[in-house]
Amino acid sequence: MRATSDLVYYNINLKIESLRFRINNTEYLELRSILHAFLRGYEHILSSNGSIRLDALDKLLAIDSDIVLQLGIIKINTRRKRYSALPKIYRS
């Protein structure tokens, strides 16, 4: 589970870092704090006898994919805002 947690952290961290200069510092720090909070869920996927709780793993992976999707949407929206702020002469 540690490898899964590290992989998810790496992937979501890349998305957050790609937004770093497109969002304000407060939003960036909030995203960073949320990242650390929800990754702790993977530690509880493994039961005491070493078996994997598949239902909990499925839920966490679904949540993680939703988060990555939402971060992608934020990235697209910030691009649109920056593009629409350009004078019309530079948009073509």
C-alpha positions as CSV (number, residue, x, y, z in Angstrom):
1,M,0.0,0.0,0.0
2,R,2.9,2.3,0.5
3,A,3.8,2.0,-3.2
4,T,0.2,2.8,-4.1
5,S,0.2,5.8,-1.8
6,D,3.5,7.1,-3.2
7,L,2.3,6.7,-6.8
8,V,-1.0,8.5,-6.1
9,Y,0.9,11.3,-4.2
10,Y,3.3,11.7,-7.1
11,N,0.6,11.9,-9.8
12,I,-1.6,14.4,-7.8
13,N,1.4,16.4,-6.7
14,L,2.3,16.9,-10.4
15,K,-1.2,18.2,-11.1
16,I,-1.0,20.6,-8.2
17,E,2.5,21.8,-9.1
18,S,1.3,22.5,-12.7
19,L,-1.3,24.9,-11.2
20,R,1.1,26.6,-8.9
21,F,1.6,29.8,-10.9
22,R,-2.0,29.9,-12.2
23,I,-3.8,30.1,-8.9
24,N,-3.2,32.4,-6.0
25,N,-0.9,31.3,-3.1
26,T,-3.7,30.6,-0.7
27,E,-5.5,28.2,-3.0
28,Y,-2.2,26.5,-3.8
29,L,-1.4,26.0,-0.1
30,E,-4.9,24.7,0.5
31,L,-4.5,22.1,-2.2
32,R,-1.2,21.0,-0.7
33,S,-2.7,20.6,2.7
34,I,-5.6,18.5,1.3
35,L,-3.1,16.3,-0.6
36,H,-1.4,15.3,2.6
37,A,-4.7,14.7,4.5
38,F,-6.4,12.3,2.1
39,L,-3.3,10.2,1.3
40,R,-3.4,8.8,4.8
41,G,-6.4,6.7,3.7
42,Y,-4.2,4.2,2.0
43,E,-2.6,3.2,5.3
44,H,-5.9,1.7,6.4
45,I,-6.5,-0.4,3.3
46,L,-4.4,-3.3,4.6
47,S,-6.0,-5.2,7.3
48,S,-4.2,-6.6,10.4
49,N,-3.9,-10.1,8.8
50,G,-2.3,-8.6,5.6
51,S,-5.3,-8.8,3.3
52,I,-6.3,-5.9,1.2
53,R,-9.8,-4.4,1.8
54,L,-10.8,-4.2,-1.9
55,D,-14.0,-2.2,-1.3
56,A,-12.1,0.5,0.5
57,L,-9.3,0.5,-2.1
58,D,-11.9,0.9,-4.9
59,K,-13.4,3.9,-3.1
60,L,-10.1,5.6,-2.6
61,L,-9.0,5.1,-6.2
62,A,-12.3,6.5,-7.4
63,I,-11.9,9.5,-5.2
64,D,-8.3,10.0,-6.3
65,S,-9.4,9.9,-10.0
66,D,-12.1,12.5,-9.3
67,I,-9.6,14.7,-7.7
68,V,-7.2,14.5,-10.6
69,L,-10.1,15.2,-13.0
70,Q,-11.1,18.3,-11.0
71,L,-7.5,19.5,-10.9
72,G,-7.4,19.2,-14.7
73,I,-10.6,21.2,-15.0
74,I,-9.1,23.9,-12.8
75,K,-6.1,24.0,-15.0
76,I,-8.2,24.4,-18.2
77,N,-10.3,27.2,-16.6
78,T,-7.2,29.1,-15.5
79,R,-5.8,28.9,-19.1
80,R,-9.1,30.2,-20.4
81,K,-9.0,33.2,-18.0
82,R,-5.5,34.0,-19.0
83,Y,-6.3,33.7,-22.7
84,S,-9.4,35.9,-22.4
85,A,-7.4,38.5,-20.6
86,L,-5.1,39.0,-23.6
87,P,-6.0,41.8,-26.0
88,K,-7.8,40.5,-29.0
89,I,-4.9,41.2,-31.3
90,Y,-2.8,38.6,-29.6
91,R,-5.4,35.8,-29.6
92,S,-5.2,34.8,-33.2
